[in-house]
Amino acid sequence: MKVEAPRLSTAESGGIRLEARVGDFDLWYELPVGFEPRQCGEFLACAGLLPAMQRDEALILPADWPLDPIFLANLDLVQEYLLGHQAELGARFHRVKVEAAVSDRAPATAPGAMAFFSGGVDGSYTALTNRERISVLMLLRGIDMQLENEELWQAAVDGGRAVADSWGLPFVTLATNIRFLGYHNGLKWSRTFQGAGLVSVGHLVPHQQVLIAASHALERMTGFASSPDLDKLWSSRGTVFEHDGAVRRTAKIKALAGDRVVLERLRVCWHDSGYNCCRCEKCVRTMIALRLLGAPMPSFPEPLDLGLINTLGTDQGGRLDYIEELDDLEREHPDPEVRQALDKLLAAERRRSSLRRLDRLTGGVLSAIRRRMRG
């Protein structure tokens, strides 16, 4: 897979726009105003490695965008990790050759730590607990939010800036279509390509440290696209990547519950139809946690409807660990109505678990019956 040398121009925002052909995909980034890209190829390697491994093609990088030698050596470790976790990552990878020039100069980096910040629970927790070393928060358009919804994007920018200002931290935005590079090559974002996409941005606007907020608690984390074991392997001599905050989501919400500005601007919804829809799985489980903690919910325009708790079910795309976290939190902060709703949900999960075990024992007979009934 050949990566062409980036073309630089001025974006409408006034920042620099970089465009590069990665295989048969046109990748682009629009940098924050005042950020100058280094002519180093680490960000291109991060973007192209997984697609190249998926397609079993050598990754060929432009000679005038060289790689840091430590980073180049670390790519062998990245490939080893990916090859060892293919089943969890939902991909079929091959070890590939990386053809690149090597830089003889240590990469220049900005001091301090940059943290990716979407205004959600994970990013807010990482920012809150690392304020002393963070030098800038970055909101990503095209990753944290889709590219088309201008009104929602502006609301997210306003919210992120308000939170950053309350902590005395600089706040910038960057736009990119790198998420769609993964989709173009059959790589799902959260399961497979998230880590590579984020570290690509991190190398493009490098700081001494880059903090990637964890989405899952450490005890539940195996083979994810972004994890403590993988993220650090993308580091170079100048930039160290750190997977931060691998604790329970309910513990993060508890830490944030006393920050009025965070709660006023908290945005967790993955639907692009509004700031928080109050109906999707992420909204419902966050609102349940806030209710149990007795915290206000000013960023959620509708009251919590416990009748929507089934959206948390694994049959709806939810995760059992998040349900169990809420179960434990309710036992710490009893709420009869929430308890009744959780007990019904957990009973349904036990039935689903039993059926899945039976399906495995019968060689998939139940799944085959369900497919015939749907067809």
C-alpha positions as CSV (number, residue, x, y, z in Angstrom):
1,M,0.0,0.0,0.0
2,K,1.6,3.2,-1.2
3,V,1.2,6.4,0.8
4,E,1.8,9.6,-1.2
5,A,3.6,12.7,0.1
6,P,1.1,15.0,1.8
7,R,-0.1,18.2,0.0
8,L,-0.4,21.3,2.2
9,S,-2.9,24.1,1.7
10,T,-4.8,26.6,3.8
11,A,-8.2,25.5,5.2
12,E,-11.2,27.8,5.4
13,S,-10.6,27.9,9.2
14,G,-7.2,29.5,8.6
15,G,-5.3,26.4,9.7
16,I,-3.2,24.1,7.6
17,R,-4.9,21.3,5.6
18,L,-2.9,18.1,4.8
19,E,-4.1,15.7,2.1
20,A,-2.5,12.4,1.3
21,R,-3.4,9.4,-0.8
22,V,-3.3,6.3,1.3
23,G,-3.7,3.3,-1.1
24,D,-6.9,4.2,-2.9
25,F,-8.3,6.6,-0.2
26,D,-7.9,10.4,0.0
27,L,-7.0,11.1,3.7
28,W,-7.1,14.6,5.1
29,Y,-6.6,16.6,8.3
30,E,-7.3,20.2,9.1
31,L,-5.0,21.4,11.9
32,P,-5.9,24.0,14.5
33,V,-4.8,27.6,13.7
34,G,-1.2,28.1,14.8
35,F,-0.2,24.4,14.6
36,E,2.6,23.6,12.2
37,P,3.1,20.0,11.0
38,R,6.5,18.5,11.3
39,Q,7.8,16.8,8.1
40,C,7.9,13.4,9.8
41,G,5.9,10.4,8.6
42,E,4.8,8.8,11.9
43,F,1.2,10.0,11.4
44,L,1.1,8.5,7.9
45,A,2.4,5.2,9.2
46,C,-0.2,5.0,11.9
47,A,-2.9,5.7,9.4
48,G,-1.7,3.2,6.9
49,L,-0.4,0.2,8.9
50,L,-3.7,-1.5,9.7
51,P,-5.2,-1.1,6.2
52,A,-1.9,-2.5,4.8
53,M,-2.0,-5.5,7.2
54,Q,-5.6,-6.1,6.3
55,R,-4.8,-6.1,2.6
56,D,-1.5,-8.0,3.0
57,E,0.4,-5.3,1.3
58,A,3.8,-3.7,2.1
59,L,3.4,-0.2,3.6
60,I,5.4,2.2,1.4
61,L,5.9,5.7,2.9
62,P,7.1,8.8,1.1
63,A,10.9,9.2,1.4
64,D,10.8,12.9,2.3
65,W,8.6,12.2,5.3
66,P,11.0,10.0,7.4
67,L,10.2,8.0,10.5
68,D,11.8,8.2,14.0
69,P,13.9,5.1,14.4
70,I,12.4,4.2,17.8
71,F,8.9,4.5,16.3
72,L,9.9,2.4,13.3
73,A,11.2,-0.4,15.6
74,N,8.0,-0.1,17.7
75,L,5.9,-0.8,14.6
76,D,7.2,-4.4,14.8
77,L,5.7,-4.6,18.3
78,V,2.5,-3.1,17.1
79,Q,2.2,-5.7,14.4
80,E,2.9,-8.5,16.9
81,Y,0.2,-7.2,19.2
82,L,-2.4,-7.0,16.3
83,L,-1.6,-10.4,15.0
84,G,-2.0,-11.8,18.5
85,H,-5.4,-10.2,19.0
86,Q,-7.1,-10.7,15.6
87,A,-10.2,-12.4,16.9
88,E,-10.9,-9.7,19.5
89,L,-10.2,-7.0,17.0
90,G,-12.5,-8.6,14.4
91,A,-9.9,-8.5,11.6
92,R,-7.6,-10.8,9.6
93,F,-4.2,-9.2,9.6
94,H,-0.9,-10.2,8.0
95,R,2.6,-9.1,8.9
96,V,3.8,-6.6,6.4
97,K,7.0,-4.8,5.5
98,V,7.3,-1.1,6.2
99,E,9.4,0.8,3.7
100,A,10.4,4.2,4.9
101,A,13.3,6.6,5.3
102,V,14.7,7.0,8.8
103,S,15.2,10.4,10.4
104,D,18.5,11.2,12.0
105,R,17.1,14.0,14.1
106,A,15.1,13.7,17.3
107,P,11.5,14.9,16.6
108,A,10.5,18.3,17.9
109,T,7.5,18.2,20.3
110,A,5.5,20.7,22.3
111,P,5.9,20.5,26.1
112,G,3.4,18.9,28.4
113,A,0.5,16.6,27.5
114,M,-2.2,16.8,25.0
115,A,-5.5,15.0,25.8
116,F,-8.3,14.2,23.4
117,F,-11.5,15.6,24.7
118,S,-15.0,15.1,23.4
119,G,-16.9,16.5,26.4
120,G,-18.1,13.0,27.4
121,V,-17.5,10.9,30.6
122,D,-14.1,9.4,29.5
123,G,-12.5,12.5,28.2
124,S,-13.7,14.7,31.0
125,Y,-12.4,12.2,33.6
126,T,-9.0,12.1,32.0
127,A,-8.9,15.9,31.8
128,L,-10.1,16.4,35.4
129,T,-7.6,13.9,36.9
130,N,-4.6,15.1,34.8
131,R,-5.1,18.9,34.8
132,E,-1.6,19.5,36.3
133,R,0.2,18.1,33.3
134,I,-2.2,18.8,30.4
135,S,-1.1,21.7,28.1
136,V,-4.1,21.4,25.6
137,L,-7.4,19.7,25.1
138,M,-8.3,18.7,21.6
139,L,-11.8,18.0,20.2
140,L,-11.9,16.0,17.0
141,R,-14.4,16.6,14.2
142,G,-15.0,13.5,12.2
143,I,-14.2,11.2,15.1
144,D,-15.9,12.5,18.2
145,M,-18.6,13.9,16.0
146,Q,-19.6,13.5,12.3
147,L,-18.5,16.1,9.8
148,E,-21.9,17.3,8.5
149,N,-23.8,18.5,11.5
150,E,-22.7,22.2,11.8
151,E,-25.2,23.2,14.6
152,L,-24.3,20.3,16.8
153,W,-20.6,20.7,16.2
154,Q,-20.8,24.4,17.3
155,A,-22.6,23.3,20.5
156,A,-19.9,20.8,21.2
157,V,-17.2,23.4,20.6
158,D,-18.9,25.8,22.9
159,G,-19.3,23.2,25.6
160,G,-15.8,21.9,25.3
161,R,-14.4,25.5,25.5
162,A,-16.5,26.3,28.6
163,V,-15.2,23.2,30.4
164,A,-11.6,23.9,29.4
165,D,-11.9,27.5,30.5
166,S,-13.2,26.5,33.9
167,W,-10.1,24.4,34.4
168,G,-7.7,27.0,32.8
169,L,-6.7,24.8,29.9
170,P,-6.3,25.7,26.3
171,F,-8.8,24.1,23.9
172,V,-8.4,23.5,20.1
173,T,-10.2,21.5,17.4
174,L,-9.0,19.4,14.6
175,A,-11.0,17.9,11.7
176,T,-10.1,14.7,9.8
177,N,-11.7,11.8,7.8
178,I,-9.3,9.2,9.2
179,R,-12.3,7.3,10.7
180,F,-13.5,6.7,7.1
181,L,-10.1,5.4,6.0
182,G,-10.8,2.5,8.4
183,Y,-14.3,1.9,7.1
184,H,-13.0,2.0,3.5
185,N,-10.7,-0.9,4.4
186,G,-13.3,-2.9,6.3
187,L,-12.0,-1.9,9.8
188,K,-14.6,-0.9,12.4
189,W,-13.7,2.2,14.4
190,S,-14.2,1.3,18.1
191,R,-13.4,-2.4,17.7
192,T,-10.4,-2.2,15.4
193,F,-9.1,1.2,14.2
194,Q,-9.7,3.7,17.0
195,G,-6.3,3.5,18.5
196,A,-4.4,3.8,15.2
197,G,-6.6,6.8,14.2
198,L,-6.1,8.7,17.4
199,V,-2.3,8.2,17.5
200,S,-2.1,9.3,13.9
201,V,-3.5,12.7,15.0
202,G,-1.3,12.6,18.1
203,H,1.8,12.3,15.9
204,L,0.6,15.0,13.6
205,V,0.4,17.7,16.4
206,P,3.0,16.1,18.7
207,H,3.4,16.8,22.4
208,Q,5.7,15.1,24.9
209,Q,2.8,13.0,26.1
210,V,-0.6,12.3,24.5
211,L,-3.4,11.0,26.7
212,I,-6.0,8.6,25.2
213,A,-9.0,8.3,27.5
214,A,-10.0,4.7,28.3
215,S,-13.5,3.5,27.4
216,H,-13.4,0.4,29.6
217,A,-12.2,-0.7,33.0
218,L,-8.9,-2.5,33.0
219,E,-10.5,-5.8,34.3
220,R,-12.8,-5.8,31.2
221,M,-10.2,-4.8,28.7
222,T,-9.0,-7.5,26.3
223,G,-7.8,-6.9,22.8
224,F,-9.5,-3.6,22.1
225,A,-8.4,-1.2,19.3
226,S,-7.2,1.2,22.1
227,S,-5.8,-0.3,25.2
228,P,-2.9,0.2,27.7
229,D,-0.8,-2.5,26.0
230,L,-1.3,-1.3,22.5
231,D,-1.4,2.5,22.7
232,K,2.0,2.8,24.3
233,L,3.6,0.9,21.4
234,W,2.9,3.7,19.0
235,S,5.4,6.0,20.9
236,S,8.5,7.6,19.4
237,R,11.5,9.3,20.9
238,G,9.6,12.6,21.2
239,T,6.0,11.5,22.0
240,V,4.8,8.9,24.5
241,F,1.2,7.7,24.2
242,E,-0.7,6.8,27.4
243,H,-4.0,5.0,27.8
244,D,-5.5,6.8,30.8
245,G,-8.3,6.2,33.2
246,A,-9.0,2.5,32.8
247,V,-11.5,2.5,35.7
248,R,-15.2,1.8,35.9
249,R,-17.4,4.3,34.1
250,T,-19.5,4.7,37.2
251,A,-16.4,5.7,39.2
252,K,-15.7,8.3,36.5
253,I,-19.2,9.7,36.7
254,K,-18.9,9.8,40.5
255,A,-15.7,11.9,40.2
256,L,-17.3,14.3,37.7
257,A,-20.6,14.6,39.7
258,G,-19.3,17.5,41.8
259,D,-18.2,19.7,38.9
260,R,-21.1,22.0,37.9
261,V,-19.5,23.1,34.6
262,V,-18.9,19.6,33.5
263,L,-22.4,18.5,34.2
264,E,-23.8,21.5,32.4
265,R,-21.9,20.6,29.3
266,L,-21.6,16.8,29.5
267,R,-22.3,15.2,26.1
268,V,-22.4,11.4,25.8
269,C,-24.8,10.8,23.0
270,W,-23.6,9.0,19.9
271,H,-26.6,10.1,17.8
272,D,-26.0,13.3,15.8
273,S,-29.6,14.4,16.2
274,G,-29.1,16.5,19.3
275,Y,-26.7,17.3,22.2
276,N,-28.1,14.4,24.3
277,C,-31.1,12.4,23.0
278,C,-31.9,10.9,26.4
279,R,-33.0,7.7,24.7
280,C,-30.0,5.9,23.4
281,E,-28.0,3.3,25.4
282,K,-25.2,5.8,26.3
283,C,-27.6,8.5,27.4
284,V,-29.8,6.1,29.5
285,R,-26.9,4.5,31.4
286,T,-25.3,7.8,32.1
287,M,-28.6,9.3,33.4
288,I,-29.2,6.2,35.6
289,A,-25.7,6.7,37.2
290,L,-26.3,10.4,37.7
291,R,-29.7,9.7,39.3
292,L,-28.2,7.1,41.7
293,L,-25.5,9.6,42.7
294,G,-28.1,12.4,43.3
295,A,-26.4,14.6,40.7
296,P,-28.2,17.1,38.5
297,M,-28.6,16.4,34.7
298,P,-28.7,19.9,33.1
299,S,-27.3,18.7,29.8
300,F,-30.1,16.1,29.3
301,P,-33.2,17.9,28.0
302,E,-35.6,15.1,29.0
303,P,-36.2,13.3,32.3
304,L,-34.9,9.8,32.7
305,D,-37.3,7.2,31.4
306,L,-36.5,3.9,33.1
307,G,-38.8,2.2,30.6
308,L,-35.9,2.6,28.2
309,I,-33.5,0.5,30.3
310,N,-33.8,-2.4,27.8
311,T,-31.6,-0.3,25.4
312,L,-28.7,-1.4,27.7
313,G,-29.3,-5.0,26.9
314,T,-26.6,-7.0,25.0
315,D,-29.3,-7.9,22.4
316,Q,-29.4,-4.1,21.6
317,G,-25.7,-3.7,21.4
318,G,-25.1,-2.9,25.0
319,R,-22.4,-4.4,27.3
320,L,-22.9,-6.6,30.3
321,D,-20.1,-4.9,32.3
322,Y,-21.9,-1.5,32.1
323,I,-25.1,-3.1,33.4
324,E,-23.1,-4.8,36.2
325,E,-21.5,-1.5,37.1
326,L,-24.9,0.1,37.5
327,D,-26.1,-2.9,39.6
328,D,-23.2,-2.3,42.0
329,L,-23.7,1.4,42.1
330,E,-27.4,0.9,43.0
331,R,-26.4,-1.3,45.9
332,E,-24.3,1.5,47.2
333,H,-27.0,4.1,46.6
334,P,-30.4,2.3,46.8
335,D,-33.2,3.4,44.5
336,P,-36.3,1.1,44.5
337,E,-37.4,2.1,41.0
338,V,-33.9,1.7,39.5
339,R,-33.5,-1.6,41.3
340,Q,-36.8,-3.0,39.8
341,A,-35.7,-2.0,36.3
342,L,-32.2,-3.4,36.7
343,D,-33.5,-6.7,38.1
344,K,-35.7,-7.2,35.1
345,L,-32.8,-6.3,32.8
346,L,-30.4,-8.7,34.6
347,A,-33.0,-11.5,34.5
348,A,-33.3,-11.0,30.7
349,E,-29.5,-11.1,30.4
350,R,-29.4,-14.4,32.3
351,R,-31.9,-15.9,29.9
352,R,-29.9,-14.6,26.9
353,S,-26.7,-16.1,28.4
354,S,-28.4,-19.5,28.9
355,L,-29.6,-19.5,25.3
356,R,-26.2,-18.5,24.0
357,R,-24.6,-21.4,25.9
358,L,-27.3,-23.8,24.6
359,D,-26.7,-22.5,21.1
360,R,-23.0,-23.3,21.4
361,L,-23.7,-26.8,22.7
362,T,-26.0,-27.5,19.8
363,G,-23.6,-26.3,17.2
364,G,-25.6,-23.1,16.4
365,V,-29.0,-24.8,15.9
366,L,-30.8,-21.9,17.7
367,S,-29.1,-19.3,15.6
368,A,-30.1,-21.1,12.5
369,I,-33.7,-21.3,13.6
370,R,-33.8,-17.6,14.3
371,R,-32.3,-16.8,10.9
372,R,-34.9,-18.9,9.1
373,M,-37.7,-17.2,11.1
374,R,-36.5,-13.8,10.2
375,G,-36.1,-14.8,6.5
